[in-house]
Amino acid sequence: MVVTGGAGFIGANLCRALGPAPDFDRVTVLDDFSTGLRDNLAGLTGIEIVEGSILDEGLLADVCGEADAVVHLAARASVPRSLADPMATHEANATGTLRVLEAARRTSGAQVVVASSSSVYGANRALPASEDTVSLPLSPYAASKLAAEAYALAYASSFGLPVAVFRFFNVFGPLQRADHAYAAVVPTFVSAALSGAPLPVHGDGGQTRDFTFVDSVVAILVATLRRKTTTPTAVNLAFGGRHSLLELIGVLEDILGHPLERHHEAPRPGDVRDSQADQTRLRALFPDQEPVDLADGLRATISWFRTQVAAGASRTSPIPG
């Protein structure tokens, strides 16, 4: 099995589930480490790490040559990054996905599980968002993800390649970084809260999201691999929650036991106002999978951030003499 982007946030959490499982005896991570970290995979057994790009056709052919499945998570993420450099986003997300599909088709015929994004719904304001509604991307990132899932489904139709396509909705949890300009909202809020800094809120904070804890996503991906599930259309991978950013801050305040200062900033171009998944199709495929509650997921995320802070402090503390 191959996991592209396996050293990233979702990929490393998936590898932590796959590595110890006896039915996944060989897992290869392909990552260029542009955003992923080797430390995310430290201590895992049964994982081979290959450094390289999904745009490298020869490398992809070698890595996918004997794979029975490819979980394609490598991407150039974030709406703001796509606005800054649309071509780089297209190359990584659309062209990169096409090359992964072609490698799988030409070598092993492996099942390919493709990560898309709720951002494809864009300007379509119908909630909850059903997979049958029209996609109206608002950013190059969203457009690149729509192209990626379209290519995957076309390869299934044209070449019989077994494909599953999932649209992720605001995934959060341990290993998600807050130390870069394009960090997602949950790690940004948690990092600020633990450091005593104001929480940066873009706009009025009334925008809503379907926050999904990473363990819930990993459980669906593992079930997909075990059951060799394929999807004739893209499928929302979220469970229909809808919380505003201000509500999210309220849950964090309840967990931490004190109020949190907010700093409102201008809305970000390309961001959708509201997002919520119709979970009907996901539930039909995986009726036995239950999501982790938002508050429980936030507690686990806060706990992980605290271990990182403690580890950083221990590394910079003087050695007792």
N, C-alpha and C positions, 0 to 999 in steps of 0.2 A: 504494500500500500504506500501511496505517496501523499504527503500533505504539503501543498505549496503554501508559502507563508506560514510555515509551521512554527517559526520562532516568534511570531507575533502574538497579540493578546488572545484572540480566539483560537488560533492554531496551537499555541502552547498548552492552553487548557484542554484542547482536544487530545493532544499527544499525551498529556498526563492521564487521560482516561484510556487511551489505546495501548500505551506502553506496557502496563502491567497485565492487560487482558490476554488470556491464553489463546483466544481465537484470532488475535492480531499479532502474529509472531514476528512480523518484519515491517517496520514503519520507517520510511525514508522521508526526511524533511528537506524540502528544497526552499531555500530562502537567500535573498541577497543581502540581508541584514541592513537594509536602508532604514527600516523602522523596528524590525524585530531584534531581539536580544538573545545571545547564546545563553545567558544566565537563566532565561525562562525555561530552558531545557536541561539545566544542570541536575545531575543525579538521576535522570530518567534512564531506565534500562530498555533494551530492545529498540533503540532509536538510532538511526544513522543520519548524520547531518551532511548535506551537500550544499556548499555555498555557490550560488549562481542565480541567474535571472530566468524568469519564465519566457523572456524574449530570445533566449538562446536555444534555437531549434535542435542543434546537435545534443546539447546537454539534456534537454527535455526527452529526446528519443532514448538516450541512455538510461535516464532515471525511470522513465515509464515503461521501459522495454518488457519487464516481466510483472508489472503491477496488475493486481486484480481490481484495484480501485484507486481513484485519484480524488482527494478532497481539495478543491481549488479555492483557497482563501487568499492567495497573494493578490494584492491590489494597491493602487495608490488611493488611499482613503481621504475623505474630507471634502466637503463642498468648497471651503475657502481655498484649499490647495488647487482645486480644479479651476477656480476663477483666476488664480495667479498664473497657472500654466496648463491651459486646456489640452494642448497636444501631448504633454507628458502623461496626463490622466488618461487620454484616449489610448495611447500606446500601451500603458500598463494594464488597463482594465478591459478594453475591447480587443486590441490586437493580442495581448497576452493570453486572454481566455481562448481566442481562436487557435493560438499555437498549442495550448494545452489540449484542446479538443482534438486537434490534428495529430498530436503525438500519441494520444490514446487510441485514436482510430487506426493509425498506421503501424502501431506496435502491438499492443496487447488486447485492444478492444475493451479496455477496462471500464467499469462503471465510473462516471464522472459526476461528482457532487459539486455544484457551482453555487457560490455565495453571491446573491444579488442584494438589493437594498430597497427599503421602503421609500427611499427618495424618488424612485421612479414614478410614484403617484403624483408628486409635484403639485401642480395647480388644480388637480382634481380634488374638490373639497368634500366629496361624498365620504361619510364616516358611518360605520367602520369601513375601511378600504377593502373592497373585495377584489380578488384577482381578475374578475371579469370586467372591472371598470377600466375606463380608458386611462392610459398612463400619459401624463403631461409633464415631463421633466422640466425643472426650473434651473438646472445647473449643468455644466459639462460633466460633473461627476455622475449625476443622475442619468444623463443620456448615455454615458459609457457603460453604466451598469445595465441599463435596458438593452443596449447592444449586446452585452455579454450573455445575458439570459436568452436573447433571441437567437444568437449563434448556437448556444447549447441545445435549445429545443429544435433548431433546424438540423443539427447533426443527428439528433435522435430520429427525426423524420426521414432525413435523406440517406443516412448510413446505418441506421439501426443501432447506434451507439446508446448504451443504457445510461440515461441521464436523469439527475434529480436537481431541480433548481429551487432555491429557497431565498425569500426576501427577508433579510434581517431587519429588525426594528430596534434601534437604540440599545444595543447590547452593552452591558456593563458588568464589572466584577474584578476580582484579583488579576493582576498582571497588566491591567490597562493603565497606560502611562498618562501622567499629567504634566510632564516636563517638556512640552513642546507647544508651539503656537497654535496647533490645530487639535489640541486635546478635546475629547468629548466632554459633555457637560457633567456627568457624574464624577469622573476622576478630578475634573477641575474644581467642582464644588467640595468634594471630600478633602482634597489637598489643601484648599484654602481654609476650610473649616478647622482642620487639625493644626494649621500653622497660625491661626488667629487672624488671617487676612479677610477682607471683605469678599463675598462671593460675587463674581462678575456675572451679571444677568443681562443678556442681550434683549433689548426691548422691555416690555412691561412685565414679563414673567408669566403672562397668562397663556403662552403657547403650550400645547399639550403634546406628550409623547407616550408611546407604548413601550415603557422600559422593560427589558427582558434580561434576567440574570444569566450570565454566561453558562452556568451549569445546566440550565433549561435548554439552551441551544445545543450544548454538547450532547445531552441525552438524546435529542432528536437526531443529531448527526450519527451517533453511534448506532441507534436503532435503524437508521437508513442503511448503514453499511452492513449490519448483521442480517437484515431482511432483504437486502439488495433491492430496496425500494426505488422505483422510478416515478417521475411525475410528468404527465403529458402537458402540463402548464407550470408556470411558476407558482410556488406555494408560499404564503405568508408564514414566517417562522416567528410568531409572537402569539400572545394569548388574550388579546383584546383589552388590556389595561389602558387607562387613559388618565394621566396625571400631568398637571401643569408644573412648570418649573417652580412656582411658588409653593405648590403642594409638596414637591420633592424636598424643598428646603424645610418645610414644616416637619416632614418625616425625619430628616437629618437632625433637626432641633430636638425632636422627641427622643431620638436615640442618644444624642450627645448630652442632653439634659441642660442645654442653655441656648439662648437666642443667638442667631447668626446675623452678622451685619451683611447687607447687600449693597452692591454698587451697580446701578443700572447704566448700561451702555447702549449705543445705537444698535438697532436690529442688524443682523448679518444678511447681506445680499444672498439670494439663492436658497435661504432657509424656508421650509414650509411652516405655516402657522400651526397646523394641527396634524397629528398622526395617530392612527389607531388601526389595528389589524382586525379584519374579519377572520376569525379562527376556524370557520366551518370546515374548510378543506384540510387544514392541518389536523383537526380533531378526527376527521374521517379516516385519515391515514394512520394516526397514532392515538387511538382513544385511551390508551393506558398511560400516557405521559401527562403529568401534572406539573405546572410551573412552580418555581420558587417564588414565594411572596416577596413583594418589593422591599418591605422593611427587613426581612431576613436576608435578602441579597445585599442590602445596604450595610447591614451589620457585618457580614462576611467581608465586604469590600473595605469597610473602615478598619476591621481587624488586620487585613493584609497591609493596608497603608501604614498602620501603626508598627507592624513588624519591619517594614522598610525604613521607617524613621529611626527605629531602635537600632537596626543594623547599620545605618549610616552613622549614627552617633557613636556606636562601638568602634567603627573603623577609624573615626577621627579622634577618639579619645586617647590620651597618652597611656602608654603601657605602664602599669604600676612597677616601681623599681624596688 
